[in-house]
Amino acid sequence: MEERQVDVAIIGSGSAGLYAMSKVRPSGKSVVLINGGELGTTCARVGCMPSKAIIQVAEDFHRRGVFKRFGLGGEDGLNLDVPEAMEYVQDLRDMFVERVISNSTDRMPEGMFIEGYARFVEPNLLQMDSGQRIRAGSIIIATGSRPIIPEAWAPFRDRIITSDDFFDLEDLPGSIAMVGLGVIGLELGQSLHRLGCDVTGIDMAQSIGGLSDPVAVKSAIEIIGKEFPLWLGSGAEISEGSNGMLEVTAGERTVEVERVFAGIGRRSNVDNLGLAEIGVPLDDRGIPVYNPNTMQVGDLPLFLAGDVTGHRPLLHEAGDEGRIAGHNAVSDGISAFQRKTELSITFSDPNIVQVGQRYAALDPDKTAIGEMQMAPVGRAQIMAKNKGVIRVYADKASGLLLGAEMVCAKAENLGHLLAWSIQQGLTVGQLLQMPYYHPVIEEALQAALNDLYAKVDAKNAGPITELRPMN
């Protein structure tokens, strides 16, 4: 049997695999990138990018609802061509995918990229489905993940949509149950509602968008619940309905819909990798136990990166993990890297954002909380987006900023400002010495920080708005 020897083998050409490759290739060591299935990253094909495209279409069409308030006429004359809108989203999707492929695998020398599926025969030996064997000094597993569909739903698979299917639709169903109201379910559920679909949102949790702060949860549910019904606190069961419809039951409530969207989580793509041959402990999901600061599995020359870990399934995190894994795979020693401040954004309207430590992780006896309701915020009123709340957290004694959860317009931007500040180790007082323009949404954050500053023990030497001396 043919056996090829390389220094590094990377399994998976998604974001994590490509970022790992960006660290391995400059080292001059021999490397192969192995990929089974479709090319193009999850972000470009079925995630971040096409979802933002349809969110933008839906938000622009929905915006007609405030025209009269602005003195604009003609909103009743606006119409939506859904197949045309979906074609637009697909064209953008295809462009994003092609851009990834043309800038990555298409530019690799012959033999560096291998199409096919690999499985472990030994900790350092892979066998391809073609029969070829690859022995590598180091191996990086970056095989990604896929949507979960419960086995009980298998008989209805032809009427169940996942994020992997959604962006290939030529038209939208008249009615749909969004089961799972995390980032994906909430973003697409709100978009579908705004594009004319009859949407019912269902989640076992009592919150949406990953929020844990009860004030933020209440605000998000009140705002989004006015657009479409949210059934929270019960799991969904599916059965055959009338006239080809699906009957979806959650607790005491039942609805008949044309389609069900499964947004209940993702499963790591490790089923056929033969990880039992590695000889290391696996967790309850079948993932090798690894160090998140080195991405190394035990003391083996084996590394994980990206969504396959199930830890932080976000593109920027996949990029960091790929770089860490790639660096360590070609280095003489193993280096540990400090991970960046956590940041999660749901691109709903309003945005839902968590940054740093979440409310559920805080010690209530040592934490101060600042709050600003969006209703009176001038810029938000001008935008007709003055709904939601900002909640910021700090260590009560030191005033060190810890985290935030927020539901508001432009929270995607505010979240970045706070993440940068937390990573720099800034206090609430230091943040309040920063410039704030008027009128901007950032003034709402300033107000929340002012509220927080009054509750922490650590104060600035002078008034919080006082200019600092040069010496």
Secondary structure, 3 states (H helix, E strand, C coil): CCEEEEEEEEECCCHHHHHHHHHHHHHCCCEEEEECCCCCCHHHHHCHHHHHHHHHHHHHHHHHHHCHHHCCCCHHHCCCCHHHHHHHHHHHHHHHHHHHHHCCHHHCCCCCEEECCEEEEECCEEEECCCCEEEEEEEEECCCEEECCCHHHHHHHHHEECHHHHCCCCCCCCEEEEECCCHHHHHHHHHHHHCCCEEEEEECCCCCCCCCCHHHHHHHHHHHCCCCCEEECCCEEEEECCCCCEEEEECCEEEEECEEEECCCEEECCCCCCHHHHCCCECCCCCECECCCCCEECCCCEEECHHHHCCCCCHHHHHHHHHHHHHHHHCCCCCCCCCCCCEEEECCCCEEEEEECCHHHCCCCCEEEEEEECCCCHHHHHCCCCCCEEEEEEECCCCEEEEEEEEECCHHHHHHHHHHHHHCCCEHHHHHCCCCCCCCCHHHHHHHHHHHHCCCCCCCCCCCCCCCCCC
